[in-house]
Amino acid sequence: MDGINKYNEFVALHKSQLESSAVPLHLWPALYRKLTTDHFDAGEVLQLLLIDYEDEEGSSSVNEVNDDDAKPVFALEVAHEQGIKANDPQAIYLIDHAWTFRLPSARQQLEQYPQLTDRMCAITGVDLEHEQRIDKVLRRLWKYCHAYSIASADLSDEERQPIWYVMDEVGSAVNHSDEPNFRVVPLLYLNTQTTYSLLFPIKDCEQGEQVCRDFVEYVDKDAPQRTALLLPWREADLSSESFLQVEPAADYFTSGHIPETHPEQEVCQSLAQRCDPLKVYAEYEVLRAHLTAPEFVLVDDAAEADILWLTTHYKKYAELSETPHKFINQFPFEYVITIKDLLSIVGRRAALEHHDANTLETQPAWLPTTYNLSTELREFVAYYQQRAARQLDNHWIIKPWNLARGLDTHITNNLKQIVRLPATGPKIAQKYIERPVLFQREALQAQVKFDIRYVILLKRVKPLEAYVHRKFFLRFANRAFSMDNFDDYEKHYTVMNYQAPEQLHHLKCDDFLEQWQQQYPKQQWDALEQEICAMLHQLLKCACQAPPPCGMAPCGQSRALYAADIMLAWDGPRMQPKLLEINWTPDCKRACDYYPEFYNDIFKLLFLDEPNNESFRLLTAEGL
């Protein structure tokens, strides 16, 4: 009776996992028994086979020719004389995980643990004595690794980052087939907090039959993206296909977003004529500490406020219009510029043509080539392969749509890795800037990457009226730039205040400009800034030229502050600004530390219509 109770407890704990993975009910008792007794019995009915690839010269070293095209080393076949039946209640097999890791630390783990590297070399077919064996393992990994995330409201974004794993030799020997006879699914055994993979048949198999699975079983056989998704396991040439991008329909812009309303007519009252201080309800503590001008007073009740400065998303703009004296720090549908996949769609509206047929460079020149790996994967592969055929640089930075601070962001030229990364959440692939303009950091005696953050102030969208704060902000990498070691964070990224705040290099823009003129005497910053401002003006025009939900909606009660992150790239002898992203409710603590009047000036501009040419520059089309 006690055994039945324990089995029932196991089912209660694991039912949701087993059902979501579609593990057949008749296998649950055997799974429970094998988990509780730590019984790995796959070797009793299955056997590993070393695959011998003979080329025309009789050599079997195919895997050493091209790491990206490396073929599987092992196969797994049914050894049991009676074969394996799909309805056999014992036919579920525990697969151990040989390596569990997070991507940023993968190289470090392989360097620290030679035995682990030896095992990964054996699984992936890398010569144990090869000088660059860790690099080779990391490139071949994408045929063998899989991922899961731990979802819990109690965990931080960092703690919810994907965990990748490589199964043991048995699990890693299960190869792909479009007509699979087995399935492999992960299971977190909650009693011991151990993750396994479960191998079980979905067809009857005879002795000698190879065990195979469908690695993209979640995709229909005739789905256009299936060929691209299968690239880690099956080569395909899509270079003759179109890589043109077409703006999606309106429903794409609303998918996954909380519905929001917008006013049919712009209604608002001017606050500039008010004699009494304007009441401000602010959720942002930095603003509360630095909004000190006597024209404004902080209140703790949103209902009595004239200005709502929120760090949570607001959606009810039509209802807001019923209180026309209230203002808010957001615009309806502003997410079309603050979410990375939508920003690229909006930015492409500025293009006169999709790309230059001679260079393949996409337009506009200020927007790095960006593909949505959920909806444009096949087009991306075609573009990647056409670039490869012309021997053009093919390094890409893969970013989540909805995370900041570089989380789950990776730089690679490995196509197989790129098509696997969306397994941990929706991603964009953005062309990595391989020729960035660099800045000489004297203390390091090195030229490093840097980016520029301009604060954008948006007063209205029709007609467009927007400004930038003249005091821009700078972020620097901590190591000399070179196009290698792409998992070296301090070489390739500039966001140090979250990763290594003690190593954040502080430099005010006036000091930067003085050093800039010494380093680049032929590049006048005023001309570059004019081009940057024209770029931002063009983006905002594109963002409000389409009606909602495809564009920002007019709202007379809206005012907003965004931050644009920009890099400079060499385009021949000239410097080309590149827009990386637009940030919603950006962290402005450093701005206030540098410039104590930062929020006072901004509030006077946005809500009291006080011009301040010393602090702000109007965005215009001039410069493009």
C-alpha positions in Angstrom: 0.0 0.0 0.0 2.9 2.3 0.8 4.3 1.7 -2.7 1.0 2.8 -4.2 0.9 5.9 -2.2 4.5 6.8 -3.2 3.6 6.2 -6.8 0.6 8.4 -6.5 2.8 11.1 -5.0 5.2 10.8 -7.9 2.3 11.2 -10.4 0.9 14.2 -8.5 4.3 15.9 -8.6 5.2 15.1 -12.2 1.9 14.8 -14.0 2.0 18.2 -15.6 5.5 17.5 -17.0 4.6 14.1 -18.3 1.4 15.2 -19.9 3.0 18.3 -21.5 5.7 16.1 -23.0 3.1 13.5 -24.1 4.8 10.6 -22.3 2.4 7.7 -22.7 0.5 6.8 -19.5 1.4 3.1 -19.7 5.1 4.0 -19.2 4.6 6.0 -16.0 5.0 3.1 -13.5 8.2 1.9 -15.1 9.6 5.4 -15.2 8.8 5.8 -11.5 10.5 2.5 -10.6 13.6 3.4 -12.7 13.9 6.9 -11.2 13.6 5.7 -7.6 16.1 2.9 -8.1 18.5 4.9 -10.3 18.1 2.2 -12.9 19.7 2.9 -16.3 18.8 -0.1 -18.5 19.1 1.3 -22.0 22.3 -0.8 -22.5 20.3 -4.0 -22.1 18.3 -3.5 -25.2 20.2 -0.8 -27.2 23.8 -0.6 -28.5 26.1 2.1 -29.7 27.6 1.9 -33.2 30.6 3.9 -34.4 29.7 5.3 -37.8 32.5 4.7 -40.4 32.4 7.4 -43.1 34.5 6.3 -46.1 35.2 9.0 -48.7 36.5 8.4 -52.2 40.1 8.0 -51.0 39.0 5.6 -48.2 39.7 8.1 -45.5 37.3 8.2 -42.5 38.3 11.6 -41.3 35.3 13.5 -42.7 34.7 15.3 -39.4 38.0 17.0 -39.6 37.3 18.7 -42.9 34.6 21.2 -41.9 33.4 21.6 -38.4 30.1 23.2 -39.5 29.3 20.2 -41.6 30.5 17.6 -39.1 28.5 14.4 -39.3 27.3 12.3 -36.3 29.9 10.1 -34.8 27.7 7.4 -33.3 24.4 5.7 -34.0 22.1 3.8 -31.6 20.4 0.6 -32.7 18.0 -1.9 -31.2 20.0 -4.9 -29.9 17.3 -6.9 -28.2 16.5 -10.1 -30.2 12.7 -9.6 -29.8 13.0 -5.9 -30.8 11.1 -3.2 -28.8 7.4 -2.8 -28.8 5.8 0.7 -28.5 3.2 -0.8 -26.1 5.7 -2.4 -23.8 5.2 -0.9 -20.4 8.9 -1.2 -19.6 10.1 0.5 -22.7 11.2 3.8 -21.3 14.8 4.5 -20.7 16.6 7.1 -18.5 19.3 9.1 -20.2 21.8 10.9 -18.0 23.2 14.3 -18.9 26.9 14.5 -19.5 27.2 18.2 -19.3 24.9 21.0 -18.0 25.9 24.6 -18.5 24.9 28.2 -19.3 26.4 29.5 -22.5 28.5 32.4 -21.1 30.5 29.9 -19.0 30.7 27.0 -21.5 34.3 27.8 -22.6 35.5 28.4 -19.0 34.1 25.0 -17.9 35.8 23.1 -20.8 39.1 24.9 -20.0 38.8 24.0 -16.2 37.8 20.4 -16.6 40.0 18.5 -19.1 38.0 15.2 -18.5 34.8 16.9 -19.4 36.5 18.2 -22.6 37.7 14.7 -23.4 34.2 13.4 -23.1 32.7 16.1 -25.2 35.4 15.5 -27.9 34.4 11.8 -27.9 30.7 12.6 -28.3 31.2 15.3 -31.0 34.0 13.5 -32.9 36.8 16.0 -32.2 40.4 14.7 -32.2 41.5 14.6 -28.5 45.0 15.9 -29.4 43.7 18.7 -31.6 45.3 22.1 -30.6 41.9 23.9 -30.9 39.8 21.1 -29.5 37.7 23.4 -27.3 36.9 25.7 -30.2 35.9 22.7 -32.3 33.7 21.3 -29.5 31.9 24.6 -29.1 31.2 24.8 -32.9 29.9 21.2 -33.1 27.9 21.5 -29.9 24.7 22.6 -31.6 24.0 19.1 -33.1 24.0 17.7 -29.5 22.9 20.3 -27.0 19.4 21.1 -25.8 17.9 23.6 -23.4 15.4 24.2 -20.7 14.6 27.2 -18.4 13.3 27.3 -14.9 10.2 29.4 -14.8 9.4 30.9 -11.4 8.1 34.2 -10.3 10.6 34.1 -7.4 13.6 34.0 -9.8 15.4 37.0 -11.3 15.9 37.4 -15.0 19.5 36.1 -14.6 18.3 33.0 -12.7 15.7 32.3 -15.4 18.4 32.2 -18.1 18.4 29.1 -20.3 20.3 26.0 -19.1 21.8 23.9 -21.9 22.8 20.3 -21.6 24.4 17.5 -23.6 23.0 14.0 -23.1 25.3 11.1 -22.3 26.8 8.9 -25.1 23.5 6.9 -25.5 21.2 10.0 -25.8 23.7 11.8 -28.1 23.8 8.9 -30.5 20.1 9.2 -31.3 20.1 10.7 -34.8 17.5 12.6 -36.8 14.8 11.1 -39.1 11.7 12.6 -40.6 10.0 9.3 -39.8 11.2 8.7 -36.2 10.6 5.6 -34.2 11.5 7.1 -30.8 11.0 10.3 -28.9 13.3 12.0 -26.4 11.9 14.5 -23.8 13.4 16.1 -20.7 12.2 15.5 -17.2 13.1 17.3 -14.0 12.8 14.7 -11.2 11.5 16.9 -8.4 12.4 14.5 -5.6 16.1 15.0 -6.2 16.0 18.1 -8.5 17.8 16.1 -11.1 17.2 16.6 -14.8 17.1 13.5 -17.1 16.0 12.8 -20.6 13.5 10.1 -21.3 13.8 7.8 -24.4 10.8 5.8 -25.4 9.5 4.1 -28.7 6.6 5.4 -30.7 6.7 2.5 -33.2 7.5 -1.2 -32.9 11.2 -1.7 -33.8 13.0 -4.8 -35.0 16.5 -5.9 -33.9 19.2 -4.0 -35.8 16.9 -1.0 -36.5 18.5 2.4 -35.8 16.9 4.5 -33.1 16.0 7.9 -34.5 14.0 10.9 -33.4 12.6 14.1 -35.1 14.6 17.0 -33.7 11.9 19.5 -34.8 8.9 17.4 -34.1 6.9 20.5 -33.1 7.1 21.7 -36.8 4.8 20.4 -39.5 6.6 18.3 -42.2 5.6 20.9 -44.9 6.3 24.0 -42.9 8.7 26.4 -44.8 11.0 26.9 -41.8 11.5 23.2 -41.2 14.4 22.9 -43.6 16.2 25.8 -41.8 15.5 24.5 -38.4 17.0 21.1 -39.3 20.3 22.6 -40.5 22.3 21.4 -37.4 21.4 17.8 -38.4 20.8 18.0 -42.1 22.6 20.2 -44.6 20.5 22.4 -47.0 21.3 25.1 -49.5 18.8 27.9 -49.5 21.1 30.5 -51.1 19.0 30.6 -54.3 15.9 31.7 -52.3 14.7 35.2 -51.6 15.8 36.9 -48.5 13.5 39.9 -49.0 11.6 41.0 -45.9 7.9 42.0 -46.1 6.2 44.0 -43.3 3.8 41.7 -41.5 0.0 42.4 -41.1 -1.4 44.4 -38.3 -2.2 41.3 -36.2 1.5 40.7 -35.8 1.9 44.0 -34.0 -0.7 43.1 -31.4 0.3 39.5 -30.9 1.4 38.9 -27.4 0.6 42.4 -26.3 -2.0 43.6 -23.8 -4.7 45.4 -25.8 -4.6 49.1 -25.4 -7.0 51.9 -26.3 -6.2 55.3 -27.8 -8.2 58.5 -28.0 -10.2 59.1 -31.1 -9.5 62.8 -30.8 -6.6 64.6 -29.2 -7.8 66.3 -26.0 -5.6 68.0 -23.5 -5.2 71.2 -21.6 -2.0 73.2 -21.5 -0.2 73.2 -18.2 2.0 76.1 -19.1 -0.5 78.7 -17.8 -0.9 77.1 -14.4 0.1 79.3 -11.5 0.3 76.6 -8.8 2.9 73.8 -8.8 2.1 70.8 -11.0 1.5 67.7 -9.0 3.7 64.8 -10.1 3.1 61.1 -9.2 6.3 59.3 -9.9 7.1 55.5 -9.6 10.8 56.1 -10.4 12.8 56.9 -7.2 15.6 58.6 -9.1 13.2 61.1 -10.5 11.6 61.6 -7.1 15.1 62.5 -5.7 16.0 64.9 -8.5 12.8 66.7 -9.5 13.4 69.7 -7.3 12.2 72.7 -9.4 9.5 74.7 -7.5 7.2 74.4 -10.5 6.6 70.8 -9.6 5.6 69.0 -6.4 5.6 65.3 -5.7 2.4 63.5 -4.6 1.8 60.0 -3.4 -1.7 59.7 -4.8 -2.0 59.1 -8.6 -5.6 60.3 -8.5 -4.7 63.8 -7.5 -1.7 64.1 -9.9 -1.4 66.3 -13.0 1.5 64.2 -14.3 1.8 60.5 -14.1 5.4 59.3 -14.5 5.1 55.5 -14.5 7.6 52.6 -14.8 4.7 50.2 -15.5 3.0 50.0 -18.8 -0.1 52.1 -19.3 -2.8 51.0 -21.8 -6.0 53.0 -21.2 -5.4 56.2 -23.2 -9.1 56.5 -24.3 -10.1 56.5 -20.6 -7.3 59.0 -19.8 -8.9 61.5 -22.3 -11.9 61.7 -19.9 -9.5 63.7 -17.5 -7.9 66.1 -20.0 -5.9 67.9 -17.4 -3.8 64.7 -16.7 -0.5 63.9 -18.6 1.4 60.7 -18.8 4.9 59.7 -19.7 3.9 57.2 -22.4 2.4 57.1 -25.9 -0.1 54.7 -27.2 1.6 51.8 -29.1 5.1 53.1 -28.3 6.3 49.5 -28.2 6.6 49.6 -32.0 10.0 51.2 -31.3 10.9 49.9 -27.9 10.6 46.1 -28.8 13.5 45.0 -30.9 11.7 43.0 -33.6 9.2 45.8 -34.2 11.9 48.4 -34.2 13.5 46.7 -37.2 10.2 46.6 -39.0 9.5 50.2 -38.4 13.0 51.3 -39.3 12.8 49.5 -42.7 10.0 51.9 -43.7 12.7 54.4 -44.3 14.3 52.2 -47.0 14.0 53.1 -50.7 15.0 49.6 -51.6 15.5 46.5 -49.5 19.2 46.1 -50.2 22.0 46.9 -52.5 22.3 44.2 -55.1 26.1 44.5 -55.4 27.0 44.6 -51.7 23.9 42.9 -50.1 23.8 45.7 -47.6 20.2 46.3 -46.4 18.6 49.7 -46.1 18.4 52.2 -44.5 22.1 52.3 -43.8 21.6 53.4 -40.2 19.7 50.2 -39.3 21.8 47.1 -38.9 20.5 44.2 -41.0 18.0 42.4 -38.7 16.0 39.2 -39.2 13.2 37.8 -36.9 14.3 34.2 -36.3 10.6 33.2 -35.6 9.0 34.6 -38.7 11.9 35.2 -41.1 14.2 32.2 -40.4 14.2 30.8 -43.9 14.9 34.3 -45.4 17.7 34.7 -42.9 19.4 31.5 -43.8 19.1 32.5 -47.5 20.7 35.8 -46.7 23.4 34.2 -44.6 24.3 31.7 -47.3 24.4 34.3 -50.0 26.8 36.4 -47.9 28.9 33.2 -47.3 29.0 32.6 -51.0 30.5 36.1 -51.5 32.9 35.6 -48.6 31.3 38.5 -46.7 31.6 38.8 -42.9 28.8 36.7 -41.3 29.0 37.5 -37.6 25.6 38.1 -36.0 24.5 39.2 -32.6 21.5 37.2 -31.5 19.2 39.0 -29.1 15.9 38.3 -27.3 13.1 40.6 -28.1 12.1 41.3 -24.5 15.2 41.2 -22.3 17.8 44.0 -21.6 21.3 44.2 -20.2 22.7 41.7 -22.7 20.9 38.7 -21.2 20.7 35.6 -23.4 22.6 37.6 -26.1 25.3 35.8 -28.2 27.7 36.7 -31.0 28.5 34.0 -33.5 29.1 33.2 -37.2 27.9 29.6 -36.7 24.7 29.2 -38.6 23.8 26.0 -36.8 24.1 27.9 -33.5 22.0 30.7 -34.7 19.0 28.5 -35.8 19.2 26.7 -32.4 19.2 29.8 -30.1 15.5 30.6 -30.6 14.8 27.3 -28.7 15.2 29.4 -25.5 12.8 32.2 -26.5 12.1 34.4 -29.5 15.2 36.1 -30.9 16.3 38.5 -33.6 19.6 38.1 -35.6 21.2 41.5 -36.1 24.4 41.9 -38.2 27.3 42.3 -35.8 29.3 45.5 -36.6 32.6 44.0 -37.7 34.3 47.4 -38.3 33.2 49.6 -35.4 34.7 53.0 -34.8 37.0 52.5 -31.7 38.0 54.8 -28.9 41.5 54.9 -27.4 41.4 54.3 -23.6 44.8 55.6 -22.4 44.6 53.7 -19.1 44.3 50.4 -21.0 46.6 51.5 -23.9 43.9 49.9 -26.1 41.3 50.8 -28.6 37.9 49.6 -27.4 34.3 49.5 -28.6 32.0 52.1 -27.3 28.4 53.1 -27.8 26.5 56.4 -27.4 23.2 56.9 -25.6 21.1 59.9 -26.5 18.0 60.7 -24.4 15.0 61.4 -26.7 12.1 63.6 -25.5 8.9 63.1 -27.5 6.2 65.8 -27.1 3.9 64.9 -29.9 3.7 62.6 -32.9 1.4 64.5 -35.3 3.0 66.9 -36.1 6.2 65.3 -34.9 8.0 67.2 -32.2 10.9 65.6 -30.5 14.3 66.6 -29.0 17.5 65.0 -27.8 19.3 66.0 -24.7 22.6 67.5 -25.8 24.5 65.8 -23.0 24.8 62.2 -24.4 26.2 59.3 -22.4 29.0 56.8 -23.2 29.7 53.2 -22.5 33.0 51.5 -23.1 34.3 48.0 -23.4 37.0 47.1 -21.0 39.3 45.2 -23.4 40.9 45.9 -26.8 38.5 45.1 -29.6 39.3 42.3 -32.1 37.1 40.0 -34.2 37.6 36.9 -32.0 36.8 35.4 -28.6 33.1 36.4 -29.0 32.3 35.0 -25.5 34.6 37.5 -24.0 32.0 39.9 -22.5 34.4 42.7 -21.7 35.7 42.8 -25.3 32.5 42.8 -27.2 29.9 44.4 -24.9 29.8 47.9 -23.3 27.1 47.4 -20.7 29.3 47.1 -17.6 27.1 48.6 -14.9 25.3 45.3 -14.4 28.1 42.8 -15.2 31.1 44.6 -13.5 30.0 47.9 -12.0 33.4 48.5 -10.4 35.0 48.5 -13.9 32.5 50.9 -15.4 34.5 53.6 -17.2 33.0 57.0 -16.5 33.6 59.8 -19.0 31.4 62.9 -19.4 30.5 63.9 -23.0 32.5 67.1 -22.8 35.6 65.2 -21.9 34.9 62.6 -24.5 34.5 65.3 -27.2 37.9 66.8 -26.3 39.6 63.4 -26.6 37.5 62.6 -29.8 38.9 65.6 -31.6 42.4 64.5 -30.7 41.8 60.9 -31.9 39.7 61.8 -35.0 40.7 65.4 -36.0 39.0 64.9 -39.4 35.7 63.8 -38.0 33.7 66.7 -36.6 31.3 65.6 -33.9 28.8 68.3 -34.8 28.3 66.8 -38.2 28.0 63.3 -36.7 25.5 64.5 -34.2 23.5 66.1 -36.9 23.4 62.8 -38.8 22.4 61.0 -35.6 19.5 63.5 -34.9 18.3 63.1 -38.5 18.3 59.3 -38.1 16.3 59.5 -34.9 13.9 61.9 -36.6 13.4 59.6 -39.5 12.8 56.6 -37.2 10.1 58.5 -35.3 8.5 59.6 -38.5 8.4 56.0 -39.6 6.9 55.0 -36.2 3.9 57.3 -36.6 3.3 57.1 -40.3 1.2 53.9 -40.0 -2.0 53.9 -37.9 -2.1 51.9 -34.7 -1.4 49.1 -33.9 1.3 49.3 -36.6 2.4 52.8 -35.4 2.3 55.1 -32.5 -1.0 56.9 -32.0 -1.4 60.6 -31.3 -2.3 61.5 -27.8 -2.3 65.1 -26.6 -1.8 64.0 -23.0 1.3 62.0 -23.7 4.9 63.0 -23.2 7.8 60.5 -23.2 11.5 59.9 -22.5 13.4 57.2 -24.4 17.0 56.4 -24.8 18.6 55.5 -28.1 21.7 53.3 -28.1 23.9 54.0 -31.1 27.3 52.8 -32.4 29.5 54.2 -35.2 30.7 51.9 -37.9 33.2 52.5 -40.7 31.6 52.7 -44.1 34.7 53.1 -46.3 36.3 56.3 -45.1 33.2 57.7 -43.4 31.5 57.0 -40.1 28.0 55.6 -40.3 25.7 55.9 -37.2 24.0 52.6 -36.4 20.8 52.5 -34.3 21.0 49.5 -32.0 17.8 49.9 -29.9 15.4 52.3 -28.3 15.0 51.8 -24.5 11.7 52.3 -22.6 11.9 53.9 -19.1 15.8 53.9 -19.2 17.9 54.1 -16.1 18.8 57.8 -15.8 20.7 57.7 -12.5 24.0 58.5 -14.1 22.4 61.4 -16.0 21.3 62.9 -12.7 24.7 62.3 -11.1 26.4 64.2 -13.9 23.7 66.8 -14.4 21.6 67.6 -11.3 19.2 69.7 -13.3 18.5 66.8 -15.7 14.9 66.1 -14.8 14.1 69.8 -13.9 15.0 70.8 -17.5 13.1 67.8 -19.0 9.9 68.5 -17.1 10.0 72.2 -18.0 10.4 71.3 -21.7 7.8 68.6 -21.8 5.1 70.0 -19.6 5.7 73.8 -19.4 6.8 74.3 -23.1 10.0 76.0 -22.0 12.5 75.9 -24.8 16.1 75.4 -23.7 18.5 75.4 -26.6 21.4 74.9 -24.3 20.1 71.6 -23.1 18.1 70.3 -26.0 18.3 69.9 -29.7 15.2 69.7 -31.9 15.1 66.6 -34.1 14.8 67.4 -37.8 15.3 65.7 -41.1 18.3 67.8 -41.8 21.5 65.8 -42.2 20.2 62.7 -44.1 
